[in-house]
Amino acid sequence: MLTEFANSCAQKGRVFANSRGGRFDYAKRFRAAVEAAELTDFKFHDLRHSAATYLAREGASEQQLRAIGGWKSGVVGRYVHIAAEDARGILQRMNERILPTNRN
């Protein structure tokens, strides 16, 4: 999807382009944001993993994640697994609320 977006724009195949259509230099701004948030060992590429995790938690299928992120390998299954673990906890909390074990 990102490739399609980049190719559909007058950005010379770039998803993020500067005002002249050239390469957008995000590094300085990104470093400043990471420092302001007091994060350690956080790289720009980590945003891709975070986005995939959030999408999976919102119910994105493996095929949707592949289309959005462009993954070709089985790495996308990692995000679906995380979402499944989250779902298990949600279901457990729902069951505890509906079927409380301690009835007074």
Secondary structure, DSSP 8 states (H G I E B T S, - for coil): -HHHHHHHTTSTT-SSB-TTSSB---HHHHHHHHHHTT-SS--TTHHHHHHHHHHHHTT--HHHHHHHH---STTHHHHHHHHHHHHHHHHHHHHHHHS-S---
